[in-house]
Each structure stands twice: as structure tokens, then as C-alpha cells.
Amino acid sequence: MKAASFDYARPDNCADAIALLKASAGMGKIVGGGQSLGPMMNLRLAQPELLVDVRGIAALRVCSEQADAITLGAATTHADIEDGRVPDPSRGLMPYVAAGIAYRAVRSRGTLGGSLAHADPAADWVNLMLLLDAQYLLQGPSGARTVAGGEWMAGAFTTALLDDEILTAVRIPLLSASARWSYYKSNRKTGEFADAIAAFVDDPVRGVRRGLVGATDGTPHVIADASPLLDGWDGAFAAAQLKAAGLTPDTYEYRVHQTALSRAAARLSQSNGKGGTA
């Protein structure tokens, strides 16, 4: 199939892009890499009347370092993160995850901001940003605002982003030098979206011992204090977390997420604290 007819604009600054979105009265869509929106338009699952191409906006590619965080522009590509062309706040976790997204051609065009705005529950970045407690920086007709990580995703493909706003950047807290992490993704073949995602961050300097159950039907589930799974596997605690993530016991979805969670916890105990992808 082919996309329905649409108008196209390529502004060179955020103000013009926001003005175009506002004038479209909810019928405009931002396009960055287009790796998610393009296929949806071709299948006519999405039929915007206007595409606002933000690839020409240099401000969306700016990355900066603060004392306790790194801010990555929304137009940062997966390949930029994978190849280390931008600062890494995560001690290798983000480049590791980026390398497992789809295929190199997709990673070279797909963007961090585009994936986060699309908010597919099975995508990597919406899960990882929640685990890392990132903040989302938005701009709209009323100015700039910041959305906390836990408030970004309201459900599958649903975010706090308004129709006339742009996600400009993501601010990610720095992991300390002693932090460890693990990330486990289960998918049936390379390049597919995940059947299950589980991840942990253990950062004693910051007092963070977080876990995550992701790639469910809705928002990822954060385990605020994952100590019972990191200091020794507590089966009852794990079961409670899986149920809190919306998973029903004795189903395929429950079992594959249970396996992902247990393997991510086991991998954190390895000497380098780095996990893997299945």
C-alpha cells in the first residue's frame, strides 16, 4: 500500500515547526528518522495531513554534559549512541542497547526522540529511559516544559506530548563509576521488537537499585527497590512484580518475562555487571 496524500514541510528551527503543528489543528505529525511512522503511513494506520520533517533542525542534534547528567538531543540517532559519537551517561548500557535495535540501516536513520515519541512498549528506549529515570524536554506554543520519566508514557503509543509540542531532548542522570547494569531482551529473531525486556541498575553511590519489566501491553513496570532480586532470587517478590506489570500467571507472556527477569538478575552478578540480549 501507499500512504494517503499529505503536505510536507521542513523547517529549520523549532519555533517554525511548532507553528506548523499548531496550525494543523492536530492533523500534523513530526517525522525524524521515519522508521516507525513511515510503515504506519504506508499501511494507512496513520494518515496525517501534514508531515513536519525536523531533520534540518540543528538544535535537535545538540548534546551537552552537566555535572550530574547528559542531555541528548531528540534527533540523536541510534547509531550515534552505538558508535559513541555522543556522550554516554550510562557506562556502556546505552551503546549496548542501541546495538541491539533492529538493523544497522534502521539505526542509522532512526532517532532517540522518534522512538520515545512513538512509545511502542516493545521498543528499547521507552523502557531504558524509564529505568534510568530520564527527563523529557518539550517545547510548544506555551514555551518549554519538562516531563518526569514516570509521567512520559501513559500507555501503548500514548505519551504526555501534546499535538503542538516537540520533544527536543532527553536528560539522563549519570551513573557513577561503581554502577553495574544488566539488560536482557527476548525476541524471536534479530531485528524484531521484543517479546520481553528486563533490566537492572545497581548504583551504590546514588542509592539506586532499580529493575524493570518491559515489552508488555502497556507501560513498563519499574521495580523501585530491586534488592530482593539482586541479593538473591526471591521468587515470591518476582511473581508480585510480574503481576504488577499486568502479566497473568501460567501464560506464555508471563513465562517469557519471568525468564527475562531472572536472567537479567543473574547477569548483574557477573563480575563486570553487564548483561546480554537473547
Summary of the structure (lengths in Angstrom):
residues: 278
radius of gyration: 18.7
end to end distance: 32.9
largest distance: 56.4
contacts: 929
relative contact order: 0.12
helix: 32%
strand: 26%
